[in-house]
């Protein structure tokens, strides 16, 4: 029996939607069947460029399209909850870009809408569906490093000067405080989700410090997190430094180092993990190479398989991970403003 591909509709024609569509090209499990924009011309141009069968002049029209099974939401952060809930009400499954929402309450409302209307809602993190991260989960589940004691995760890029002035367009949405801009809700979402994945539990309390951009969003944020098991973690995110992305998981019996990459190398090849087994400092690291994928394809295919074959096939963020990440991000933002510890 041939299983039909999951048919995605995309809300919006931003560049990330273009990357998502290109990533899925040729995948038998899923296909981009339609795209919507606020104007028909932009939607038609996008569809023509990427060989998408149908273009819609409104988001509402896309949600009403009977030839669409699932909605991919790459919209600005402040629009995620609204359109995810409307998509669920229309009977469409939802794969929503990170951060899932602006608040924990909105994230819970999105999942509740999915349950009410019999569809699935999931947060899209390309790195989570990479074989690199799947291998990390496997190692942690096997106790390869013993009990996790320390986790550090960092992600940053160069959008602004160290003083917080934009290098390019000052209207960049990541610089807009009304649209969920800032390093924390952009790069920090990745770092916090990784810490939650590695620790396997929600933090108890956090303390953070941040530096602002000239537009008022956070340029750089660092946070310390304390977990019920006694583990400690640190996240670092910035829009004002050289591009970097790394994470370290330290247990009482080993260490794992990873770049928790969204995508594989541009020239193909593999991704890797550096793993040390044993507590002595002299214990050697070994490199584990794993296949690499386009991260958009990896997450979209996993979501498609989960819808068609059963939710056990979803290898991205669980509902609990997404909710806990949203709660932690809110606490970090609160602490960065007050300078005090914030309990979760």
For each residue, the residues with C-beta under 8 A, 3 or more apart:
1:
2:
3: 29 308 309
4: 308
5: 27 28 29 30 31 304
6: 29 30 31 69 70 93 303 304 307 308
7: 30 31 33 34 67 68 69 70
8: 24 30 31 32 33 68 69 70 71 72 95 300
9: 32 33 34 35 36 62 63 65 68 70 71 72 92
10: 13 17 20 21 32 34 35 36 52 62 71 72 74
11: 36 59 62 71 72 73 74 75 83 87
12: 17 36 37 59 73 74 75
13: 10 17 18 35 37 42 43 45 46
14: 17 18 74 75
15: 18 19
16: 19 20 74 97
17: 10 12 13 14 20 21 35 46 72 74
18: 13 14 15 21 22 46 49 50
19: 15 16 22 23 296
20: 10 16 17 23 24 32 72 74 296 300
21: 10 17 18 24 25 32 35 50 52
22: 18 19 25 50 294 296
23: 19 20 294 295 296 297 300
24: 8 20 21 27 30 31 32 296 297 300 301
25: 21 22
26:
27: 5 24 30 31 297 300 301
28: 5
29: 3 5 6 300 301 304 305 308
30: 5 6 7 8 24 27 300 301 303 304
31: 5 6 7 8 24 27
32: 8 9 10 20 21 24 35 50 52 72
33: 7 8 9 52 53 54 65 67 68
34: 7 9 10 47 52 53 54 55 56 62 65 67 68
35: 9 10 13 17 21 32 43 46 47 50 52 54 55 56 62
36: 9 10 11 12 43 55 56 57 58 59 61 62
37: 12 13 40 42 43 46 55 56 57
38: 42 57 58 59
39: 42 43 57
40: 37 43 44 55 56 57
41: 44 45
42: 13 37 38 39 45 46
43: 13 35 36 37 39 40 46 47 55 56 57
44: 40 41 47 48 55
45: 13 41 42 48 49
46: 13 17 18 35 37 42 43 49 50 52 55
47: 34 35 43 44 50 51 52 53 54 55
48: 44 45 51
49: 18 45 46
50: 18 21 22 32 35 46 47
51: 47 48
52: 10 21 32 33 34 35 46 47 55
53: 33 34 47 67
54: 33 34 35 47 65 67
55: 34 35 36 37 40 43 44 46 47 52
56: 34 35 36 37 40 43 59 61 62 65
57: 36 37 38 39 40 43 61
58: 36 38 61 62
59: 11 12 36 38 56 62 63 83 86
60: 63 64
61: 36 56 57 58 64 65
62: 9 10 11 34 35 36 56 58 59 65 68 71
63: 9 59 60 68 71 86 87 90 92
64: 60 61 90
65: 9 33 34 54 56 61 62 68
66:
67: 7 33 34 53 54
68: 7 8 9 33 34 62 63 65 71 92
69: 6 7 8 92 93 307
70: 6 7 8 9 92 93 94 95 303 304 307
71: 8 9 10 11 62 63 68 83 84 87 92 93 94 95
72: 8 9 10 11 17 20 32 95 96 97 124 300
73: 11 12 79 80 83 84 87 94 95 96 97
74: 10 11 12 14 16 17 20 97
75: 11 12 14 79 80 83 97
76: 79 173 179 180
77: 80 99 101 102 179 180 181 185
78: 102 178 179 180
79: 73 75 76 82 83
80: 73 75 77 83 84 96 97 99 100 101 102 106 110
81: 84 85 101 102 106 107 109 110
82: 79 85 86
83: 11 59 71 73 75 79 80 86 87
84: 71 73 80 81 87 88 94 96 101 110 113 121
85: 81 82 88 89 109 110 113
86: 59 63 82 83 89 90
87: 11 63 71 73 83 84 90 92 93 94 119
88: 84 85 91 92 94 110 113 114 116 117 119 121
89: 85 86 113 117
90: 63 64 86 87
91: 88 117 118 119
92: 9 63 68 69 70 71 87 88 119
93: 6 69 70 71 87 114 119 120 121 303 307
94: 70 71 73 84 87 88 110 114 119 120 121 122
95: 8 70 71 72 73 122 124 299 300 303
96: 72 73 80 84 100 110 121 122 123 124
97: 16 72 73 74 75 80 123 124
98: 123 124 125 189 190 193
99: 77 80 102 123 180 185 189 325 326 329
100: 80 96 106 107 110 123 322 325 326
101: 77 80 81 84 104 106 107 109 110 326
102: 77 78 80 81 99 106 180 185
103: 106 107 326 330
104: 101 107 108 323 326 327 330
105: 108 109
106: 80 81 100 101 102 103 109 110
107: 81 100 101 103 104 110 111 322 323 326
108: 104 105 111 112 323
109: 81 85 101 105 106 112 113
110: 80 81 84 85 88 94 96 100 101 106 107 113 114 121
111: 107 108 114 115 121 319 322 323
112: 108 109 115 116
113: 84 85 88 89 109 110 116 117 121
114: 88 93 94 110 111 117 118 119 120 121
115: 111 112 118
116: 88 112 113
117: 88 89 91 113 114
118: 91 114 115
119: 87 88 91 92 93 94 114
120: 93 94 114 303 306 307 311 314
121: 84 88 93 94 96 110 111 113 114
122: 94 95 96 303 306 314 316 317 322
123: 96 97 98 99 100 316 317 322
124: 72 95 96 97 98 299 303 316
125: 98 128 129 190 193 299 316 317
126: 129 130 262 263 295 296 298 299
127: 130 132 133 190 194 260 261 262 295
128: 125 133 193 197 299 315 316 317
129: 125 126 133 134 293 295 298 299 301 302 315 316
130: 126 127 133 134 260 261 262 263 264 271 292 293 295 298
131: 134 135 271 290 291 292 293 298
132: 127 135 136 258 259 260 261 271 272 273 290 292
133: 127 128 129 130 136 137 197 258 260
134: 129 130 131 137 138 290 315
135: 131 132 138 139 273 288 290
136: 132 133 139 140 197 198 249 256 258 260 273
137: 133 134 140 141 197
138: 134 135 141 142
139: 135 136 142 144 145 256 273 275
140: 136 137 143 144 145 148 198 200 249 256
141: 137 138
142: 138 139
143: 140 146 253
144: 139 140 251 254 256 275 277
145: 139 140 148 249 250 251 252 253 254 255 256 275 276 277
146: 143 251 252 253 254 279
147: 229 231 251 252 253
148: 140 145 151 198 199 200 229 231 249 250 251
149: 230 231 232 250 251 252
150: 231 232 233 248 249 250
151: 148 194 195 198 199 231 232 233 234 247 248 249 250
152: 233 234 235 236 247 248
153: 190 191 192 194 195 198 233 234 235 236 246 247 260
154: 191 235 236 237 244 245 246 247
155: 187 188 190 191 236 237 244 245
156: 183 187 220 236 237 238 239 240 241 242 243 244 245
157: 187 238 239 241 243
158: 167 239 240 241 242 243
159: 166 167 168 172 174 175 239 240
160: 163 164 165 166 167 175 213 214 219 239 240
161: 164 165 167 240
162: 240 241
163: 160 214
164: 160 161 211 212 213 214 215 219 240
165: 160 161 213 214
166: 159 160 169 170 172 175 213 214 215
167: 158 159 160 161
168: 159 172
169: 166 172
170: 166 175 215
171: 175 176
172: 159 166 168 169 175 176 181
173: 76 176 179 181
174: 159 181 182 186 217 239
175: 159 160 166 170 171 172 181 213 215 217
176: 171 172 173 179 180 181 215 217
177: 181 182 215 216 217
178: 78
179: 76 77 78 173 176
180: 76 77 78 99 102 176 185
181: 77 172 173 174 175 176 177 185 186 215 217
182: 174 177 185 186 213 217 218 219 221 239
183: 156 186 187 188 217 218 219 220 221 237 238 239 240
184: 187 188 189 210 218 221 237 329 332 333 336
185: 77 99 102 180 181 182 188 189 329
186: 174 181 182 183 189 237 239
187: 155 156 157 183 184 190 191 237 238 239
188: 155 183 184 185 191 192 221 235 237 329 332
189: 98 99 184 185 186 192 193 325 329
190: 98 125 127 153 155 187 193 194 237 245 260
191: 153 154 155 187 188 194 195 235 236 237 247
192: 153 188 189 195 196 235 325 328 329 332
193: 98 125 128 189 190 196 197 317 321 322 325
194: 127 151 153 190 191 197 198 247 260
195: 151 153 191 192 198 199 203 225 233 235 328
196: 192 193 199 200 201 202 321 324 325 328
197: 128 133 136 137 193 194 200 317 321
198: 136 140 148 151 153 194 195 233 247 249
199: 148 151 195 196 203 227 229 231 233
200: 140 148 196 197
201: 196 227 228 229 324
202: 196 227 228 324 327 328 344
203: 195 199 206 225 226 227 233 324 328 331 344
204: 226 227 228 343 344
205: 225 226 331 341 342 343 344
206: 203 223 224 225 226 328 331 332 335 341 342 344
207: 223 224 335 339 340 341 342
208: 221 222 223 224 332 333 335 336
209: 221 222 223 336 339
210: 184 218 219 220 221 222 336 337
211: 164 218 219 220 221 240
212: 164 216 217 218 219
213: 160 164 165 166 175 182 216 217 218 219 239 240
214: 160 163 164 165 166
215: 164 166 170 175 176 177 181
216: 177 212 213
217: 174 175 176 177 181 182 183 212 213
218: 182 183 184 210 211 212 213 221 333 336
219: 160 164 182 183 210 211 212 213 238 239 240
220: 156 183 210 211 236 237 238 239 240 241
221: 182 183 184 188 208 209 210 211 218 235 236 237 238 332 336
222: 208 209 210 234 235 236 237
223: 206 207 208 209 234 235 332 335 336
224: 206 207 208 232 233 234
225: 195 203 205 206 232 233 234 235 328
226: 203 204 205 206 231 232
227: 199 201 202 203 204 230 231 232 233
228: 201 202 204
229: 147 148 199 201
230: 149 227
231: 147 148 149 150 151 199 226 227
232: 149 150 151 224 225 226 227
233: 150 151 152 153 195 198 199 203 224 225 227
234: 151 152 153 222 223 224 225
235: 152 153 154 188 191 192 195 221 222 223 225 332
236: 152 153 154 155 156 191 220 221 222
237: 154 155 156 183 184 186 187 188 190 191 220 221 222
238: 156 157 183 187 219 220 221 241
239: 156 157 158 159 160 174 182 183 186 187 213 219 220
240: 156 158 159 160 161 162 164 183 211 213 219 220
241: 156 157 158 162 220 238 244
242: 156 158
243: 156 157 158
244: 154 155 156 241
245: 154 155 156 190 259 260 261
246: 153 154 257 258 259 260
247: 151 152 153 154 191 194 198 257 258 259 260
248: 150 151 152 255 256 257 258
249: 136 140 145 148 150 151 198 255 256 257 258
250: 145 148 149 150 151 255
251: 144 145 146 147 148 149 254 255
252: 145 146 147 149 279
253: 143 145 146 147 277 278 279
254: 144 145 146 251 275 276 277 278 279 283
255: 145 248 249 250 251 274 275 276 285
256: 136 139 140 144 145 248 249 273 274 275 276
257: 246 247 248 249 273 274 275 285
258: 132 133 136 246 247 248 249 273 274
259: 132 245 246 247 271
260: 127 130 132 133 136 153 190 194 245 246 247
261: 127 130 132 245 264 271 292 295
262: 126 127 130 295
263: 126 130 292 293 294 295 296
264: 130 261 268 269 270 271 291 292 293 294
265: 268 269 270 271 292
266:
267:
268: 264 265 292
269: 264 265 292
270: 264 265 289 290 291 292
271: 130 131 132 259 261 264 265 289 290 291 292
272: 132 287 288 289 290
273: 132 135 136 139 256 257 258 287 288 290
274: 255 256 257 258 285 286 287 288
275: 139 144 145 254 255 256 257 285 286 287 288
276: 145 254 255 256 283 284 285 286
277: 144 145 253 254 283
278: 253 254 283
279: 146 252 253 254 283
280: 283
281:
282:
283: 254 276 277 278 279 280
284: 276
285: 255 257 274 275 276
286: 274 275 276
287: 272 273 274 275
288: 135 272 273 274 275
289: 270 271 272
290: 131 132 134 135 270 271 272 273
291: 131 264 270 271
292: 130 131 132 261 263 264 265 268 269 270 271
293: 129 130 131 263 264 297 298
294: 22 23 263 264 297 298
295: 23 126 127 129 130 261 262 263 298 299
296: 19 20 22 23 24 126 263 299 300
297: 23 24 27 293 294 300 301
298: 126 129 130 131 293 294 295 301 302
299: 95 124 125 126 128 129 295 296 302 303 316
300: 8 20 23 24 27 29 30 72 95 296 297 303 304
301: 24 27 29 30 129 297 298 304 305
302: 129 298 299 305 306 313 314 315 316
303: 6 30 70 93 95 120 122 124 299 300 306 307 314 316
304: 5 6 29 30 70 300 301 307 308
305: 29 301 302 308 309 313 314
306: 120 122 302 303 309 310 311 312 313 314
307: 6 69 70 93 120 303 304
308: 3 4 6 29 304 305
309: 3 305 306 313
310: 306 313
311: 120 306 314
312: 306
313: 302 305 306 309 310
314: 120 122 302 303 305 306 311
315: 128 129 134 302
316: 122 123 124 125 128 129 299 302 303
317: 122 123 125 128 193 197 321 322 325
318: 321 322
319: 111 322 323
320: 323 324
321: 193 196 197 317 318 324 325
322: 100 107 111 122 123 193 317 318 319 325 326
323: 104 107 108 111 319 320 326 327
324: 196 201 202 203 320 321 327 328
325: 99 100 189 192 193 196 317 321 322 328 329
326: 99 100 101 103 104 107 322 323 329 330
327: 104 202 323 324 330 331 344
328: 192 195 196 202 203 206 225 324 325 331 332 344
329: 99 184 185 188 189 192 325 326 332 333
330: 103 104 326 327 333 334
331: 203 205 206 327 328 334 335 342 343 344
332: 184 188 192 206 208 221 223 235 328 329 335 336 342
333: 184 208 218 329 330 336 337
334: 330 331 337 338 342
335: 206 207 208 223 331 332 338 339 340 341 342
336: 184 208 209 210 218 221 223 332 333 339
337: 210 333 334
338: 334 335 342
339: 207 209 335 336
340: 207 335
341: 205 206 207 335
342: 205 206 207 331 332 334 335 338
343: 204 205 331
344: 202 203 204 205 206 327 328 331
